[in-house]
Structure formats: C-alpha cells, structure tokens
Amino acid sequence: MSSQTIRAEAFKALHQRDGAFVIPNPWDAGSAKMLASLGFEALATTSAGLAFSLGRADGEGAISCAEILENARSIVVATPLPVAADLENGFADEPPGCAETILRAAAVGLVGGSIEDASGRAEQPIYPFELAVERVKAAAQAARSLPFPFMLTARAENFLHGRADLADTLRRLEAYAEAGADVLYAPGLRSREEIAAVVRAVAPRPVNVVMGLSGVSLSVAELADLGVKRVSVGSALARAAYGAFFRAAQEIGGPGTFGFAEQALPFATLNGLFKS
C-alpha cells in the first residue's frame, strides 16, 4: 500500500469516527512540522497564509494553482500526516477545470481538497446554483476516479461575501452533498443555530467549521455537541504568528527593548524540532 493510500485511508477514518477532530492550517513546511509534533492527526493548507508568506494580500487570483500545489507538496513532504488543500474555486469556472484541479492536487500527494462556489467576480461573487452544483459533481467524479479515497469538501461561500442567506446556503450544501461531496463547509457561520442547521441539513455527511474568527468562540467540545465533525482554523495560526512578529518588531523599533524574546521558543527547541 502506498504512503498516499495509507494517508488517504487514515483521513477518511477521521471523518467516520465518533466526535470532532481538529485539522489545523500550516502555511509552510516548518509550521506543518510544528503542528505534527503537537499530535494533530491531519493538516489543511491555507491560501491566505500562503499569500501572506509571499508578501501578497489574500483574494481571488492572488495565488496561482501552481503556487498552491507547490506549497501543498512541501507540506505533504514535511510530515507523514494526511494533508488536504484549500483549492479555492478550483482555479476554473467550468466543471472540467475543477475536475482537472482535483487530479493535479492528488498528483502532489494530497488526500483531500476543497472547491468553493465563489467566482472571484465582484459583480457576481457566487456562481449560479446550477453551475455551482455541476462544478462539485465534476470534482467528485474526478476524486472517485483515483485509486484511493480523496475527501472532497464543497464550500458554500455566501457568508464570506456579504450574503448572509442561510436558506440558500443550506440549499447549496444539500445539493453539493447530493452531487458527491464528502464534506460540507460554509465558512463564516457565527452562531450555534446556523451551525446546527447546516449539520442537520446534510446529515449524515460530515461538516467542517472554521474557528479563529473574531467574535466567534466555541470549543471543540461544544462544536462536537452540535454535530460538527471537523474543525479548521483557516489563516488564524498564520495571523497569530505574524501578529507576534509584528509586535516584536514594534517593540524593537519603538521603545528599543527586547522583552518579546522572553516569549519566543528557544533556539534549541526549534532547531531540534526541524532536525526530525
């Protein structure tokens, strides 16, 4: 059995066991190794975290498919954990392009990935319903053509684009589940009631919820009680790291002190971690 198949089977099993699991989001090989050392069982990439590391603002078109996949490859190689990728909108408007992106993702060692229904166009930020469903269906067919289980996540992006339309979000997620998505995800949900409604709508398919958003504070245990299966954090870890870096630089450039170093991980700790 190949390493990728072993990871794929392990990733699928995480979605089938009782309770919720956390899939944190590294933005490079080093952050992936740190997360693996803490006992996490799977990882997911973050397009925003990657954009920040390249000195770019996040947004549709900020990162190319090739850059996303090369970053994902480095994270796959860094640890033995299953890795899923943020594949944005599949880097294509039409269904065949989404299918091709899934196959390219698998080719770099990924065992899961997400396709969102955000178009990247300000005048029509969300794909029309019928096209959005066909895109998921094509991606699911590509995933099923692989010789190992590839966990396809379908994302309904309404809430991230100023469309707090729960009814349409539920309609889309239900259709994406019917089209073959393995995991359903509506980023931007902010209340227990919204999360519970999504879980009920697509049951028994697993639901991913993102935490680390300002003003939303639910524990893993609380999310599990709502029926959530998978918890990601998007760009939150990258933002936390950059926040600490920025505050340290402000201290140096402002009062000219170096108190931040007291909170930094010791050199020997990091060096030893990255030797493994």
Backbone as a ProteinNet text record, in pm:
[ID]
protein_1_A
[PRIMARY]
MSSQTIRAEAFKALHQRDGAFVIPNPWDAGSAKMLASLGFEALATTSAGLAFSLGRADGEGAISCAEILENARSIVVATPLPVAADLENGFADEPPGCAETILRAAAVGLVGGSIEDASGRAEQPIYPFELAVERVKAAAQAARSLPFPFMLTARAENFLHGRADLADTLRRLEAYAEAGADVLYAPGLRSREEIAAVVRAVAPRPVNVVMGLSGVSLSVAELADLGVKRVSVGSALARAAYGAFFRAAQEIGGPGTFGFAEQALPFATLNGLFKS
[TERTIARY]
85	0	88.9	61.5	145.3	126.3	224.1	214.7	91.2	61.2	-54.9	-184.7	-191.1	-311.1	-328.5	-218	-225.1	-277.3	-226.1	-272.6	-420	-457.6	-595.7	-692.6	-657	-743.5	-753	-641	-641.6	-728.6	-721.3	-800.2	-949.1	-984.4	-1124.5	-1175.9	-1092	-1132.9	-1158.6	-1083.6	-1106.7	-1248.1	-1299.9	-1434.1	-1543.8	-1504.7	-1604.6	-1613.5	-1513.4	-1515.5	-1602.2	-1632.4	-1714.8	-1639.8	-1716.9	-1658	-1602.8	-1543.7	-1486.1	-1333.8	-1270.4	-1124.5	-1084.8	-967.1	-915.9	-816.6	-832.8	-740.3	-680.7	-569.6	-512	-446.1	-418.7	-376	-235.9	-133.5	1.1	11.3	109.6	129.1	261.8	343.3	469.7	514.1	628.6	676	710	768.2	805.3	685.5	581.9	461.7	392.2	402.4	345.3	416.5	549.9	624.7	590.5	573	537.6	402.3	305.8	173.2	177.1	253	264.7	326.1	422.2	488.8	393.6	283.5	186.8	75.7	83.3	-10.3	-132.7	-141.6	-255.2	-248.7	-365.8	-374.5	-387.1	-411.4	-423.1	-401.3	-367.9	-338.6	-415.4	-440	-502	-426.9	-407.5	-335.4	-424.3	-363	-435.7	-386.2	-474.3	-433.6	-398	-469.2	-436.8	-299.7	-272.4	-142.1	-29.1	-51	49.7	66.7	-43.7	-35.4	45.3	17.2	90.3	239.6	273.4	414.6	487.4	412.4	470.1	460.6	413.3	401.7	287.7	181	65.8	-59.3	-153.6	-284.5	-363.5	-445.8	-527.9	-642.4	-688.8	-801.6	-796.4	-908.7	-914.4	-808.1	-729.9	-627.7	-495.2	-487.2	-361.2	-254.8	-298.9	-208	-249.9	-154.5	-186.6	-205.7	-266.7	-283.9	-148.4	-52.8	80.6	145.3	129.1	186.3	117	-14.3	-90.2	-42.2	-26.3	10.4	155.8	244.5	383.7	395.2	320.2	316.1	259.6	153	93	191.5	266.5	364.9	468.1	513.9	614.1	557.7	429.2	365	345.3	307.4	292.9	424.9	533.4	664.7	714	670.6	724.9	686	569.2	520.8	454.2	428.8	356	204.2	155.1	12	-64.9	-193.6	-279.1	-288.9	-287.9	-298.7	-409.3	-496.4	-598.4	-563.2	-610.7	-572.8	-692.7	-668.9	-761.6	-737	-824.3	-809.8	-894.7	-933.8	-1011.3	-1130.6	-1150.6	-1267	-1232.9	-1125.6	-1081.9	-1001.2	-976.2	-899.2	-961.5	-1094	-1165.3	-1312.1	-1372.5	-1516.3	-1596.7	-1548.5	-1626.2	-1593.6	-1688.7	-1669.9	-1545.2	-1510.6	-1390.8	-1263.4	-1255.2	-1138.7	-1129.2	-1243.2	-1244.3	-1198.1	-1243.3	-1201.6	-1050.6	-996.8	-853	-774	-823.6	-754.5	-749.7	-856.2	-856.9	-749.3	-738.7	-637.2	-496.3	-475.4	-344.3	-312.3	-414.4	-393.6	-349.6	-415.8	-378.5	-236.3	-194.9	-62.5	52	23.8	129.6	123.4	37.4	32.2	-82.4	-168.5	-283.1	-386.9	-460.3	-565.1	-701.6	-709.3	-834.6	-817.4	-930.2	-925	-1063.6	-1070.1	-1199.3	-1217.6	-1341.2	-1382.7	-1492.7	-1475	-1573.6	-1658.4	-1771.3	-1861.1	-1847	-1735.9	-1708.3	-1642.3	-1691.6	-1645.8	-1522.1	-1498.2	-1388.9	-1427.5	-1556	-1604	-1692	-1656.9	-1731.2	-1877.1	-1904.2	-2041.1	-2128.7	-2069.4	-2143.5	-2051.5	-2039.7	-1938.3	-1961.1	-2085.4	-2117.8	-2169.6	-2116.3	-2162.6	-2313.5	-2382.5	-2523.5	-2538.8	-2653.2	-2675	-2645.2	-2701.1	-2685.4	-2539.4	-2468.5	-2327.7	-2246.8	-2277.9	-2205.2	-2218.2	-2337.2	-2360	-2282.9	-2284.2	-2212.2	-2061.4	-2010.6	-1867.9	-1832.3	-1917.2	-1892.3	-1904	-2003.5	-2022.5	-1900	-1844.5	-1725.7	-1605.7	-1590.9	-1480.3	-1494.7	-1618.2	-1642.2	-1612.1	-1649.3	-1620	-1469.4	-1396.6	-1251	-1193.7	-1245.6	-1197.6	-1223.5	-1340.8	-1375.6	-1291.5	-1232	-1150.5	-1012.5	-977.4	-845.9	-841.6	-723.2	-713	-710.7	-747.6	-754.3	-864.9	-915.8	-1021.8	-966.6	-1023.2	-987	-1107.1	-1092	-1204.4	-1228.6	-1337.5	-1373.1	-1463.9	-1422.3	-1503.1	-1563.6	-1693.6	-1762.9	-1797.1	-1758.9	-1776.2	-1883.1	-1975.4	-2075.3	-2030.9	-1996.9	-1925.8	-2014	-2144.5	-2233.6	-2191.4	-2167.9	-2145.4	-2014.8	-1920.2	-1794.4	-1804.1	-1916.6	-1931.5	-2054.6	-2086.4	-2194	-2333.1	-2347.3	-2478.1	-2516.1	-2564.3	-2599.8	-2734.7	-2740.5	-2863.9	-2851.5	-2901	-2886.3	-2966.5	-3084.5	-3168.5	-3097.3	-3038.2	-2966.9	-2841.9	-2775.3	-2656.4	-2692.1	-2800.7	-2843.9	-2883.2	-2953.9	-2992.4	-2869	-2768.2	-2646.1	-2572.8	-2556.5	-2484.6	-2555.4	-2686.8	-2761.8	-2737.1	-2737.4	-2715.1	-2571.8	-2476	-2336.8	-2316.4	-2385.2	-2378.3	-2435.7	-2548.1	-2610.7	-2521.1	-2441.5	-2353.2	-2226.2	-2205.3	-2091.9	-1986.9	-2006.1	-1908.6	-1905	-1785	-1769.1	-1787.2	-1750.5	-1755.7	-1820.4	-1900.4	-1966.9	-1917.4	-1910.2	-1843.3	-1902.5	-1948.1	-1996.7	-1919.2	-1803.6	-1724.5	-1800.3	-1778	-1841.6	-1962.9	-2005.9	-2116.8	-2075	-2166.3	-2125.2	-2210.7	-2308	-2392.5	-2411.5	-2443.5	-2473.3	-2590.1	-2689.7	-2809.2	-2776.8	-2692.9	-2654.4	-2575.6	-2482	-2400.3	-2487.3	-2577	-2664.8	-2754.3	-2798.9	-2884.6	-2809.7	-2683.5	-2603.2	-2583.5	-2550.5	-2529.7	-2655.5	-2771.5	-2897.6	-2925.4	-2896.7	-2933.1	-2859.1	-2733.3	-2652.7	-2624.8	-2680.5	-2657.4	-2693.3	-2613.4	-2501.6	-2364.8	-2358.5	-2228.4	-2159.1	-2027.8	-1954.9	-1949.2	-1945.6	-1941.7	-1812.9	-1750.5	-1632.6	-1677.6	-1623.9	-1649	-1514.9	-1503	-1378.3	-1391.5	-1290.6	-1281.4	-1161.2	-1145.9	-1038.5	-1084.7	-1215.7	-1271.5	-1302.7	-1284.6	-1314.9	-1463.3	-1492.6	-1631	-1699.3	-1628.5	-1685.5	-1599.3	-1658.2	-1578.8	-1654.9	-1630.7	-1687.1	-1572.9	-1574.5	-1468.8	-1492.2	-1390.5	-1405.2	-1516.8	-1522.2	-1626.7	-1765.5	-1779.2	-1909.6	-1948.4	-1853.2	-1881.6	-1918.8	-1848.9	-1882.8	-2025.6	-2066.2	-2202.2	-2306.1	-2266.7	-2357	-2358.5	-2269.9	-2263.2	-2155	-2070.1	-1960.5	-1858	-1804.3	-1705.4	-1563.2	-1541.5	-1405.8	-1397.5	-1288.7	-1269.3	-1136.9	-1142.2	-1021.5	-1007.2	-893.6	-871.2	-830.2	-834.4	-805	-670.3	-671.2	-547.1	-513.8	-589.9	-574.5	-434.7	-376.8	-242.6	-138.8	-152	-60	-73.8	-196.2	-216.8	-161.4	-173.7	-116.8	35.1	97	242.4	288.2	221.2	257.7	227.6	124.1	93.3	204.8	256.1	366.2	491.8	519.3	633.9	620.7	501.1	478.7	494.6	438.2	450.4	595.7	670.5	811.7	888.5	861.5	929.8	891.4	765.9	723.5	799.3	819.9	893.5	1036.8	1099.4	1237.4	1243.7	1151.9	1154.2	1098.3	1022	963.6	1049.3	1018.3	1099.9	1242	1269	1405	1439.3	1337.4	1359	1337.3	1366.1	1364.9	1292.1	1192.5	1118	1046.1	1015.5	945.4	1019.9	1152.6	1233.4	1204.5	1149.7	1115.7	1005.1	920.6	809.5	843.2	959	996.3	1036.7	1010.2	1056.3	1208.4	1269.5	1414.9	1471.6	1588.6	1654.3	1669.5	1713.8	1738.2	1609.8	1497.9	1370.1	1332.4	1338.5	1303.6	1403.1	1528.6	1631	1614	1587	1565.4	1441.5	1336.1	1211.7	1233.8	1307.6	1325.7	1434.8	1505.8	1600.7	1529.4	1409.9	1337	1273.5
-119	0	124.4	220.1	338.7	429.4	517.2	615.5	703.3	741.4	826.8	752.9	625.9	547.9	532.8	511.3	499.4	628.9	740.8	871.2	892.6	853.1	872.5	791.3	667.9	583.9	638.4	687.8	745.7	870.6	951.5	1074.8	1043.5	947.7	907.4	856.8	779.2	722.4	831.9	941.3	1051.4	1106.6	1106.7	1159.2	1059.8	936.9	833.2	798	837.4	801.1	900.1	864.4	949.9	1077.3	1181.4	1306.3	1392.6	1504.6	1600.2	1594.4	1627.9	1639.2	1774.2	1820.4	1949.4	1926.9	2002.7	1997.5	2137.8	2164.8	2299.8	2329.1	2456.9	2502.9	2563.5	2483.3	2537.4	2611.9	2699.3	2772.7	2738.4	2654.8	2611.2	2482.8	2428.9	2302.3	2314.3	2427.4	2444.2	2445	2520.6	2522.5	2386.9	2314	2178.6	2086.4	2093.8	2009.7	2043	2170	2208.6	2149.2	2156.1	2102.3	1951.1	1884	1738.8	1700	1779.7	1748.4	1759.1	1831.8	1852	1747.4	1653	1541.4	1555.2	1659.9	1669.5	1555.6	1514.2	1393.4	1420.2	1544.1	1580.1	1729.9	1773.7	1914.6	1962.2	2092.3	2153	2281.1	2306.5	2426.9	2549.6	2666.4	2793.2	2884	2920.6	3008.2	3146.6	3193	3324.6	3322.3	3216.6	3205.6	3203	3131.3	3128.1	3265.9	3334.2	3467.6	3561.5	3559.9	3646.4	3614.5	3485.3	3446.7	3491.6	3516.3	3563.3	3715.6	3781.1	3925.7	3976.9	3896.3	3934.7	3942.6	4023	4024.9	3903.3	3851	3736.2	3782.9	3696.4	3727.8	3640.7	3633.4	3551.6	3598.4	3506.6	3539.3	3581.2	3589.8	3631.7	3524.2	3398.4	3285.1	3195.4	3149.9	3062.5	2919.2	2839.8	2698.2	2631.4	2665.4	2605.3	2638.1	2761.8	2801	2728.7	2718.3	2645.5	2500.9	2436.7	2295.3	2274.1	2364.6	2351.2	2368.7	2463.7	2481.3	2356.4	2301.1	2179.9	2064.1	2052.6	1945.4	1955.6	2077.2	2094	2055	2078.8	2041.7	1891.2	1828.7	1683.2	1615.1	1664	1602.8	1622.1	1729.4	1765.1	1668.5	1603.3	1515.7	1392.4	1288.5	1171.6	1185.9	1304.2	1322.4	1339.1	1305	1336.9	1488.2	1535.2	1678.3	1702.7	1797.9	1845.8	1989	2032.8	2165.3	2255.3	2383.1	2488.4	2513.8	2463.4	2474.6	2588.3	2681.1	2798.5	2757.1	2820.4	2785.5	2683.6	2609.4	2510.5	2570.5	2702.4	2773.4	2758.2	2749.4	2735.5	2768.6	2824.4	2849.6	2725.8	2652	2540.3	2409.4	2318	2190.4	2111.9	2098.9	2020.7	2076.4	2206.7	2266.2	2228.9	2223.4	2181	2035.9	1952.4	1811.8	1800.6	1876.5	1872.9	1917.6	2016.6	2063.6	1955	1878.7	1767.7	1666.5	1632.9	1535.7	1590.3	1718	1778.8	1780.3	1802.3	1800.8	1662.8	1560.7	1424.3	1392.1	1447.7	1416.9	1470.3	1569.2	1620.3	1557.5	1456.4	1384.5	1418.8	1508.7	1546.3	1434.1	1426.9	1325.5	1389.1	1518.8	1591	1731.8	1794.6	1931.3	1990.1	2123.9	2191.8	2270.7	2272.3	2352.8	2446.1	2575.4	2672.5	2725.2	2785.6	2838.9	2989.3	3045.4	3187.7	3204.4	3299.5	3316	3403.7	3489.9	3585.7	3712.4	3727.3	3844.6	3930.4	4054.6	4143.5	4157.8	4155.9	4176.9	4053.6	3936.9	3813	3721.9	3747.6	3678.6	3529.5	3483.3	3342.3	3284.3	3168.8	3105.1	3075.9	3083.8	3043.4	2900	2872.7	2744.8	2625.1	2621.4	2504.1	2482.1	2589.9	2577.3	2532.9	2587.7	2550.8	2401.4	2347.2	2204.1	2120.8	2161.4	2086.6	2088	2196	2204.3	2102.7	2092	1994.1	1852.4	1830.1	1696.2	1653.3	1744	1711.2	1683.8	1764.8	1744	1609.8	1574.3	1447	1329.2	1339.9	1232.1	1214.1	1323.8	1314.6	1247.9	1286.9	1227.3	1077	1034.2	891.5	811.2	880	809.2	771.9	823.8	799.1	662	603.3	469.5	470.1	579.5	591.4	691.4	689.8	785.4	927.6	1017.2	1158.8	1233.4	1294.4	1358.6	1496.7	1507	1632.5	1714.7	1837	1930	2033.5	2053.1	2156.3	2272.1	2391.5	2511.1	2603.2	2645.1	2745.9	2878.3	2974.4	3094.9	3216.4	3200.4	3315.2	3407.7	3350.7	3431.8	3510.3	3465.4	3539.5	3651.5	3658.7	3757.8	3845.3	3868.1	3960.2	3910.5	3781.1	3723.1	3628.6	3684.6	3604.4	3537.5	3457.8	3389.4	3242.7	3210	3073.7	2975.9	3014.9	2924.2	2884.6	2981	2949.2	2867	2897.3	2821.1	2675.4	2651.8	2514.2	2443.1	2514.2	2455.5	2414.7	2499	2467.4	2348.6	2349.9	2240.8	2106.8	2107.4	1983.7	1933.5	2025.7	1986.8	1939.4	2001.9	1960	1819.9	1792.5	1657.4	1555.7	1589.8	1501.5	1483.2	1586.2	1580.8	1500.5	1459.8	1372.9	1426.1	1545.6	1598	1511.2	1488.5	1406.6	1487.1	1615.9	1705.1	1835.1	1894.9	2020.8	2130.6	2253.1	2360.6	2494.4	2572.3	2707.6	2803.4	2851.6	2941.3	3069.9	3121.1	3246.2	3230.7	3108.4	3088.8	3141.2	3210.3	3277.2	3239	3153.7	3119.3	2968.7	2923.7	2782.4	2737.9	2826.4	2790.8	2767.7	2854.1	2837.8	2708.8	2682.6	2562	2437.2	2437	2320.9	2299.6	2408.7	2396.4	2330.6	2365.7	2304.3	2155.7	2122.5	1982	1900.3	1952.8	1881	1866.3	1970.8	1971.4	1865.8	1840	1749.8	1615.7	1593.8	1467.5	1350.3	1242	1215.3	1258.3	1338.9	1383.1	1469.9	1459.1	1540.6	1687.1	1771.6	1916.8	1972.4	2061.2	2135.1	2274.1	2320.5	2456.5	2522.3	2648.4	2721	2801.8	2792.9	2874	2968.6	3057.5	3155.6	3287.1	3300.6	3426.1	3516.8	3644.5	3740.6	3734.7	3729.4	3731.6	3597.1	3491.8	3356.6	3271.3	3219.4	3143.4	3019.4	2910.6	2780.9	2682	2599.2	2500	2380.4	2296.6	2174	2088.4	2080.6	2000.3	2055.5	2187.5	2247.4	2222.8	2232.7	2206.7	2060.6	1970.7	1829.1	1803.8	1871.7	1857.2	1902.5	1995.7	2043	1949.1	1849	1752.6	1780.1	1881.9	1913.1	1800.1	1764	1657	1710.3	1820.9	1868.6	2017.8	2058.1	2199	2247.1	2347.2	2408.5	2549.9	2613.2	2748.7	2847.6	2806.7	2899	2967.1	3097.6	3174.8	3214.6	3165.6	3214.6	3189.9	3071.9	3045.3	3133.3	3151.6	3241.5	3383.2	3428.2	3562.9	3577.5	3469.5	3472.9	3485.5	3410	3415.3	3552.4	3603.8	3736.2	3845.9	3825.1	3922.2	3930.6	3814.6	3813.2	3877	3847.1	3905.6	4057.8	4104.1	4247.7	4320.8	4263.2	4328	4329.6	4223.6	4220.4	4329.2	4343.1	4445.7	4585.9	4604	4732.9	4766.1	4665.7	4688.2	4730.8	4664.7	4699.7	4841.3	4869.3	4998.8	5112.4	5080.9	5183.8	5211.7	5145.8	5170.1	5116.4	5032.7	4980.7	4873.4	4801.7	4693.1	4559.1	4451.3	4319	4217.4	4264.6	4176.6	4064.5	4084.4	3981.9	3849.3	3856.2	3734.9	3637.3	3688.3	3600.9	3502.9	3540.8	3454.9	3371.2	3396.1	3322	3179.4	3086.2	2949.8	2947.9	2871.9	2863.6	2811.3	2859.1	2815.7	2664.5	2606.2	2462.2	2383.3	2436	2367.2	2363.6	2478.5	2484.3	2405.7	2420.8	2351.1	2199.6	2153.3	2010.2	1960.3	2042.6	2004.8	1988.2	2077.7	2076.4	1978.3	1920.1	1812.7	1681.7	1669.8	1542.3	1523.5
0	0	0	-87	-97.3	23	44.5	151.9	135.5	12.3	-11.3	21.2	-12.8	18.8	169.2	239.4	385.2	445.6	397.4	448	413.1	292	248.4	333.6	360.6	444	585.8	638.3	772.8	777	671.8	666.8	659	576.2	566.4	700.9	770.8	900.1	1003.5	998.5	1091.5	1076.9	955.6	929.7	967.3	993.4	1023.3	1170.9	1248.6	1390.1	1469	1591.5	1676.5	1713.4	1741.6	1789.1	1677.5	1717.7	1623.4	1629	1518.2	1519.2	1460.5	1499.7	1453.5	1340.9	1233.4	1120.7	1105.9	1174.6	1171.4	1037.4	1015.3	882.9	884.5	852.2	835.4	702.6	693.7	568.7	501.4	567.5	507.8	576.6	532.8	588	735.9	776.4	916.5	1009.4	973.2	1057.9	1056.1	945	939	1037.4	1041.8	1135	1279.7	1309.5	1445.8	1485.3	1396.1	1425.9	1442	1357	1368.6	1502	1550.6	1677.1	1796.1	1778.2	1886.1	1885.7	1793.5	1795.7	1708.5	1627.2	1535.7	1434.1	1387.8	1305.5	1156.3	1119	978.5	966.2	845.2	821.1	697.4	693.3	575.2	541.4	414.8	375.1	389.3	384.9	389.6	278.3	187.7	77.6	129.5	233	290.1	356.2	433.2	497.8	396.7	286.4	180.9	118.7	91	32.2	121.7	251.7	343.8	342.9	337.4	339.3	213	105.2	-19.6	-33.2	73.7	71.3	-13.5	-25.2	-106.2	-19.9	-63.3	0.8	-44.6	44.7	7.3	-82	-166.5	-252.8	-376.4	-444.4	-565.2	-664.5	-714.2	-811.1	-751.8	-619.2	-556.6	-568.2	-567.1	-572.8	-688.6	-766.8	-879.6	-832.6	-917.5	-886.8	-868.6	-953	-941.8	-808.1	-761.4	-631.8	-517	-526	-423.3	-414.2	-528.4	-528.8	-488.3	-523.5	-481.3	-330.1	-274.6	-129.3	-62.2	-120.1	-64.8	-68.5	-177.5	-188.8	-76	-45.1	60.8	196.4	217.1	343.8	350.8	239.5	234.8	269.2	211.5	231.9	375.7	440.6	572.2	683.4	671	777.4	716.2	797.4	746	755.1	791.6	813.6	683.2	684	569.5	554	430.5	403.4	301.8	333.9	241	203	87.9	39.3	17.3	42.4	3.7	-145.3	-229.1	-374.5	-431.1	-343.3	-381.3	-468.4	-581.3	-663.8	-772	-746.8	-844.3	-956.9	-947.3	-1049.1	-1187.9	-1188	-1315.2	-1293.5	-1396.8	-1390.2	-1426.6	-1523.5	-1577	-1505.5	-1500.4	-1430.5	-1470.1	-1598.4	-1632.3	-1568.6	-1554.7	-1491.1	-1343.9	-1275.4	-1135	-1122.9	-1213.5	-1212.8	-1231.7	-1324.6	-1350.8	-1228.4	-1156.3	-1035.8	-929.3	-915.4	-818.8	-855.9	-983	-1025.6	-1004	-1028.5	-1004.3	-854.4	-772.2	-627	-580.1	-629.6	-592.3	-636.6	-748.3	-803.6	-717.2	-631	-542.9	-404.2	-386	-259.9	-168.3	-209.1	-125.9	-122.1	-11.6	2.5	29	7.4	22.4	-30.2	-58.7	-106.8	-113	-114.2	-115.7	-243.8	-291.4	-405.2	-356.3	-376.8	-328.9	-443.4	-407.3	-510.4	-528.2	-480.1	-502.7	-639	-716.7	-854.4	-867.2	-766.6	-777.7	-851.5	-884.1	-956.9	-866.5	-855.2	-765.2	-806.2	-937.3	-983.7	-960.6	-951.2	-923.4	-842	-711.4	-630.7	-611.6	-628.2	-608.5	-739.8	-777.7	-900.8	-894.2	-1006.6	-1009	-958.3	-901	-833.3	-923.4	-1042.2	-1128.4	-1166	-1199.2	-1233.9	-1112.8	-996.4	-875	-847.4	-866.7	-843.2	-945.2	-1070.4	-1173.4	-1147.6	-1094.4	-1061.5	-953.1	-851	-744.3	-798.8	-884.5	-941.1	-1021	-1100.6	-1179.6	-1089.9	-984.9	-891.7	-820.3	-783.7	-715.9	-807.8	-933.1	-1027.8	-1045	-1048.1	-1057.2	-933.1	-817.2	-692.3	-690.4	-740.5	-738.6	-839.2	-934.4	-1032.9	-978.8	-863.5	-805.3	-738.2	-724.1	-664.4	-511.6	-451.9	-305.6	-272.5	-149.6	-115.1	-104.9	-181.6	-178.9	-124	-6	62.2	1.6	-75.9	-140.7	-49.9	-22.9	55	-38.6	-27.5	-104.8	-12.3	-54.8	27.7	-31.1	53.9	16.7	78.7	-5.8	36.6	64.5	65.8	83.3	196.7	314.2	433.5	427.5	346.1	332.2	229.4	159.9	53.9	74.7	201.5	234.2	203.8	186	157.3	270.8	380	497.1	476.1	372.4	332.2	372.3	490.1	539.9	455.2	411	331.5	202.1	132.8	9.2	38.3	148.7	186.7	211.9	283.5	310.5	181.3	94.3	-34.4	-113.6	-114.1	-187.7	-125	4.5	69.7	50.1	58.9	34.6	-107.6	-203.8	-343.8	-365.3	-297	-310.9	-252.6	-143.6	-86.1	-184.8	-245.5	-343.4	-465.5	-496.8	-613.4	-587.4	-462.4	-432.6	-338.8	-283.4	-187.8	-62.7	-9.8	110.5	237.7	232.9	348.2	303.5	388.8	356.6	450.6	396.4	468.4	424.3	521.2	493.4	583	538.8	621.6	651.9	773.1	811.9	900.1	928.5	1022.5	1159.8	1228.1	1351.3	1472.4	1456.5	1570.9	1580.5	1699.4	1720.6	1632.2	1620.5	1545.4	1398	1340.7	1199.8	1178.9	1268.9	1257.7	1269.9	1368.7	1388	1267.2	1204.5	1086.6	971.1	953.2	847.9	875.7	998.4	1034.7	1005.7	1043.9	1020.9	871.7	796.1	653.4	573.3	607.4	524	591.5	709.6	780.1	690.1	691.5	784.3	733.1	626.6	576	680.7	693.7	791.6	751.8	853.9	835.1	893.6	817.7	864	908.4	1021.6	1068.5	1095.2	1057.1	1082.2	1210.5	1295	1415.4	1401.1	1499	1491.1	1432.6	1407.7	1359.6	1477.1	1459.7	1565.2	1600.7	1730.4	1776.4	1779.3	1742.7	1747.4	1839	1945.4	2041.9	2085.7	2018.9	2054.1	2065.1	2167.9	2186.1	2095	2083.3	2005	2063.3	2196.1	2260.6	2230.1	2231.8	2201.8	2056	1967.1	1826.2	1804.4	1873.6	1863.7	1911.4	2016	2067	1964.5	1877.9	1772.7	1652.1	1654	1544.9	1443.3	1467.3	1375.6	1381.3	1265.5	1259.3	1251.7	1180.4	1153	1181.2	1248.6	1285.4	1228.1	1142.4	1087.4	1142.3	1113.7	1165.8	1056.7	930.7	822.5	838.5	829	840.2	983.6	1082.4	1219.5	1276.2	1250.5	1302.5	1234.1	1104.2	1033.2	1086.9	1110.6	1163.3	1304	1383.2	1518.4	1512.5	1421.3	1407.5	1358.8	1257.4	1205.9	1307.8	1387.4	1492.2	1594.9	1636.9	1733.7	1673.7	1547.6	1477.3	1469.7	1434.4	1417.8	1551.2	1657.1	1788.8	1835.6	1806.1	1843.3	1769	1639.5	1561	1608.3	1647.2	1701.5	1829.7	1914.2	2039.2	2010.4	1913.8	1878.8	1820.4	1728.2	1660.9	1743.1	1848.9	1934.9	2056.7	2168.7	2289	2279.5	2179.3	2165.1	2265.7	2311.9	2407.3	2339.1	2412.1	2352	2440.6	2511.9	2600.3	2528.2	2401.4	2324.2	2323.7	2335.9	2326.8	2440.4	2550.2	2663.2	2626.1	2530.1	2488.5	2365.3	2306.1	2185.9	2221.3	2128.9	2151.2	2151.3	2241.5	2244.6	2112.6	2076.3	1953.2	1950	2061.7	2065.3	2041.8	2092.7	2073.3	1925.9	1860.5	1718.5	1634	1664.5	1586.2	1597	1717.8	1737.5	1667.6	1667.3	1600.5	1450.3	1390.8	1246.3	1201.9	1296	1261	1237.8	1293.8	1286.5	1149.6
[MASK]
++++++++++++++++++++++++++++++++++++++++++++++++++++++++++++++++++++++++++++++++++++++++++++++++++++++++++++++++++++++++++++++++++++++++++++++++++++++++++++++++++++++++++++++++++++++++++++++++++++++++++++++++++++++++++++++++++++++++++++++++++++++++++++++++++++++++++++++++++++

